Amino acid sequence: MHPYLISIGSFHLPTYGVMLAIAIGLGMYTAIRLGRRVGVDSALILDYSSWVILVALVGAKVLMILTLWSYYRTHLEEIFSYATLKMAGVFYGGFLAALFFTVWYVRVRKISFWKLADVLAPSVALGTTVTRLGCFGAGCDYGKPTSQPWGVVFTSAFAHEATGVPLGLRLHPTQLYESLTTLALFALLLSWFPRRKHDGDVFLGYLGLYAVGRFLIEYL
């Protein structure tokens, strides 16, 4: 695959970073559009989104470090290294950090948690769709070996060094499985949004459906 989109001399433009930036932009745009439908101020969405993105990125990194603590405990200097900074992190770490931040934020700003959560749920699904394309380019979150014709073979030495993805071996493209799953989830949530009966329905639907999809993909 292509962990770098552009390489000019010592300058490298990472695929994952580009996809993450696109995901953030699309997610914020979607949240602002949906917020307008239910009377949530666009400036508030923009302010909240800017903070929650930062919190989510930190949370994803923290859970990644905890998950790989058997390595990091003997390489403490790697925690703040550029290599760790470039790694994607763990989705649920970012999600939980964002969730706790949101609970605090809505109490301070005195707005409905459930209404805001409904506005954000489709945006998170769309953001995951795009971000997983970055994971596919970088080689992280790779799948088990497979003989299926749609299996992919990674050949980038950098991807192997950065993520540990096996080279020359046909693997399940689990990144694409999740990207397609969350794209379908985004479409479903977007169509459900104007027909929801209570605030929070869309958000809870997202939690349940994403958890099922992710659970099944984890087997691969």
N, C-alpha and C positions, 0 to 999 in steps of 0.2 A: 504494500500500500504506500501511501505518501504521507509520512509524518511531518514533512515540510512542504508547504505550498510553493515557496520561493526560497532559493539559496543563492546568494550573491556574495562570494568571498566568505567573510566571517559572519555575514548577516543571514539569519535563518528565520523565516516566518512560519511558525508552527500551525499545522492544520487544526489541532484542537483549540488553540487560542482564537483563531479566526472564527471557527464554528461557535465557540462560546460567546464571542462578542455579538455574532449574528443572533444567537438564541436570546441573549439579553435584550437586544433591540426589538426583536419581534415580540418577545414576552411583554415588555413594557408597553409597546404599541397596542397589543391586544387587550391588556388590562385597562388601559386608559379608555379604549373604545367601549368595553363592556361596562366600566365604571360610570360612564356618561348615561348609560341606559337606566341605571338604578339610582342616579343622583349622587354618586360618589365623586367628589371634586377631583379634577384631573391633576391639579397641583399636589394634592394629598397623595394620589397614586404615584406620582413622580418622586415625591420626597420619600415615601415609604419604600418604593422599589429600589431606589438608590442605596438605602441603608440595608435592606434585607438581602440584596445581592452580595454585599460585602460580608454580612454575617453568615450567609449560606456558604460562601467560599471558604471562610475560616472554619466553619463547622465541618465541612467535607474533608478538609485537610486534617483536622484534629482526629476525626474518627478513623481516617486512613492511617494516621500514625499509631493510634491505639490498636488498630487491627494488625498492623505490622510491628507491634512493639517488641517482638522477639528479635527483630533486626535492629530497630532504633535504640533499644536499651544499651546495645553495645556500640552504637554509632550515633551518639547524641549530637555530634556536630552536624550530622546529616539532616536534622530536623529543620534547620533554617538554611539549608543549602539551596542552590539554584535548581538542582535536580528534583528536590522535593517540591519546590515551587511550581515546576513545570508539570508535575503529576496531577491528574484530574481530581483525586480525592474520592470519597465514598458518598454516593447520592444521599443515603439516609442520614448521614451526619449533617449534610447541608440542609436537608428537609427539616430535621428536628430542631436545629439551631434557628432556622427561619420561623418555625412554628412557635417556639418559645418567645422569640423576638416579637412576633406578631401579637401574641397575647399581651405582652407588655405595651406595645405600641398603641393598640386600640383602647387600652385602659387610659393611657395618657391623653390620647386625642379624642376620647369619648365618642367612638364610632362603633358600629356593629361588627363584631368579629366575624359572624356568619356571612354577612353581606359582603365584607371584604374578601373572605375566603372563597366565596362563590365567584367573585370577579377574577381572582388569581388562579383558580384551579385550571381552567383551560390554558392559561399562559404558561403554567408549569409544565403541562403536558406537551405543548408546542415547543417549549425550550428544551425539554428532554429529547424530543424528536431530532432537533438540529444538533444538539450536543453529542448525541450518540453517533452521528456521522463523523464528528471530530474524533471520537473514540475509535471508530473504524479506521480512520486515516492514521491515527497514532499507533494502533495495535493493542491498546489496553482493553481490558474486559473481554478478552478473547474466549472462544468456546472450546469444547472438547474436540478431539480428533473425530473425523467423520469420513465416510466414503461417498456421501451424497454428492451429486454433480454440482450443487450450488455451494459446496464448501470452498473456502478461500485459503490461499497459500501466501503467507507473509515472507518477504525476502529482504526487508530492510534491517541491516545490522544495527542501526541506531534504535529502531523500534524494539529490537530484541534486548538491547542494552538498557533501554529506558523502562520497558514494561515487562520483560521476561517472556514475551510471546515467542513460541517455537517457530523456527524458520524451516521452510521446505516441507511443511506438514499440512495436509488439508484439514481445516478446522471449521466448526460451525461458526457462521458470521453472527454471533449472538448480539453484537452491536446493532446490526441491521434488523434483527428480530425485534429488539426493543424499540428501535426507531419506528418501525412500521406499527408496532403495538400502540405506542403513544400517539402516533399520528391518527390512528383510528379512534383512540380515546379522545383526542382533541376534537375531532369532528363530532363525536357523540356528545361531548360536554357542551360544545358550541350550539348544537341544535336543541339540547335540553335546557340551556340557560333561560330562554324566554318563556319556557313552559313549566319551570319549577314551581312547586306549590308553596315551599317554605324556604326562607334563607338558610343556607347550609346544605341543601339537598345536593347541589352540584359538587360541592367540596367533599361531602361524605361519599358520593358516588365515585369521585376520583380516587379517594383513598382505597375503597374496596376493590375497584376494577384494576387499578395499577398494582396493588398488592398481589392479586391473583396472577396477573400477567408476569410480573417480576418473579413470583414464586415458581412458575412453570419454566421460565427462561433459565433460572438458576440451575435447573437439572442439567442444562447443556453447558 
